[in-house]
């Protein structure tokens, strides 16, 4: 099993959610995040005052999938989240040892 | 469903217990069973516990007493009836009374079920007299337990899933109010909440029936079923009525505690047994830490007095006296003291002062609602009164959410150039809710006649409508659109094309978000919205600095004479005054100081100097104690002021000292901004501050001490907020250097602290 984590531009969340649902994903966790990568923060000057934007608001999306589906789901996210410009975000996968559905006690892929 | 059923349920239990008492072989001379709490009042819901106390003379042996008690209780337990019981002698009851608030309150509702009537009557008498004699011990303890309960259970009126018994404004509060009333320490109009008690008790009874459980929390999943069971139109109608009932209970509770804490305790009043009263203005005084409208006041002579009293109370951080509210409400109900349409300017200003008082306005607004005064002023408010918002984002009903938004907006008044429009729009931004129609669009339509009635001019109404129509625009765009896309920015600037409206919409979005709660607003979202606003600002080539006034040819001609002249136009409740005077350093502060001495409150002013002669237009609101103004009087006072600035300053200081003895509420710190390149040959200083007596005099005096000239000035007071824009130059002419501008700004800021 894999945990797919994606850092996205906030406005792309709805598109990514729709695309994931189209690919058969029914559950996901979404949280507010902020940070920067190669995009860095940026400085703007307005009416003589300088604004430094250190951390850029992002959305963090997490999806648990079976090993066999991981590559496809990553592709779905990347395709839906991309604008082609800097700051589009990142997607990565991590191996998950065990998953338990709290309500039923199901374990492994059945719990996804 | 209702009182009769609850009474009948109670009677059935009485009968059962009486039968068990008889079959236990108990001697009805030596022992009695009494109901306490809600059972004592004969108000049993299906899930209510049976609270009973078994009182005995102490003449039974322990073994025999146990045998009797077991013979009564075991059959009840066997029938799965929940019983909360105690077994006590009369002296043990007295002991428990002194130690346990819960016991003391429960015994106030004691009622004989069976056995010795004398025993129960004696305990009842003891319980009542102890409660009354020791109310100074019990009531503070009760207040503490209420606060703890509120912390645990929240406010009934505003929770999505409230506890009908334990939440603030719930049934347990009604029991507490009854106990406070019985104590004799205060007198409460309990009849005000009889309907509320019936609504809450019936809702609780229905909840027990439809859920089959004894829980009092009205869960989301049960609301539709309870509404259907009680024949409400839908769950919203049920929750609205429940909220309204809880608000009535809470209002009486607030009134009760105020009465308990302050009545006759003001200053020496507690020793002299005479209420101390400080007159604030004609018809209005402060007594027992309440703002009071004189009992003999004729409301027809001054229809604005209600708003004046409300604004005064809010700005002092006090409440409005219940009796004054009641009298004023009665007057309005009988057609006396109605506000004209459109409202006079001072009525609008008082409304803005009330809204702008921050947290202090909540209690006053609630009182105006409970007394239905609000609906005489703003009938549109009834459409959103206690209107529930059954979604996870909101934590308040629509009306309370708008009040909370206004509270948040009051902290943002320094961020905008039109605090009045921000506060007004914050209070009414969701006025369009309550139908299937898009509430922003509906609100845009509803607000137009409302704002016109309150006296805003057409251009202000257009801004208010735009703000209400687009109050979700920034939040929605910031989170759902690509901010790097120029089309996103132009999509916003297409609707909001000037900086003044943009800063208002930004502040409104923040206030709305904060009031909605953590589910809708976070630092994360705030940063997205700020980023969007910053980008839109860059796309707008406008500025918010007030432009210098233009003089009419007539004014230029009068100025050419170079002499002091005064013209006064009486516009009903306000005066428009033109002062033409040879320019001199400190002229603005002297004239504003003289107006202050004459008890004329400056609402706006525009001044401009031409050929060393200043032309000043003042709009002033006379204090109710102001002398009758005449041209001669004003010329005389101005001449005195020019001749002796020191004496004028001292007289003003005396007035300021008198005002500073009154309490005040917290407000945002003043902001002084300088603009170096926004005017030709002058530097612009913009001061945004909470209004206070002689504010303009202080600013003008500081400018004079900085040795600079005021070339022109635009002074605006909006409710309790003031925005003063000064075009200043060095004495010999020319704009200030950056260092000088900074120095002046710092000194003005210092003078306002």
Contacts between the chains, C-beta under 8 A, distances in Angstrom:
chain1	res1	chain2	res2	distance
A	9	B	482	6.9
A	10	B	478	7.8
A	10	B	479	5.2
A	10	B	480	7.6
A	10	B	528	6.3
A	11	B	479	6.6
A	11	B	480	5.0
A	11	B	481	5.1
A	11	B	482	5.3
A	11	B	483	7.6
A	14	B	480	6.7
A	32	B	522	6.1
A	32	B	524	3.9
A	32	B	525	7.4
A	33	B	524	7.6
A	34	B	524	6.1
A	34	B	527	7.1
A	44	B	534	6.4
A	44	B	538	7.7
A	46	B	534	6.4
A	46	B	537	6.1
A	46	B	538	6.2
A	51	B	534	6.3
A	53	B	531	6.8
A	55	B	527	7.7
A	57	B	524	5.3
A	57	B	525	7.8
A	57	B	527	5.3
A	57	B	528	4.8
A	57	B	531	7.5
A	83	B	482	6.3
A	83	B	484	7.6
A	85	B	484	6.0
A	87	B	484	7.7
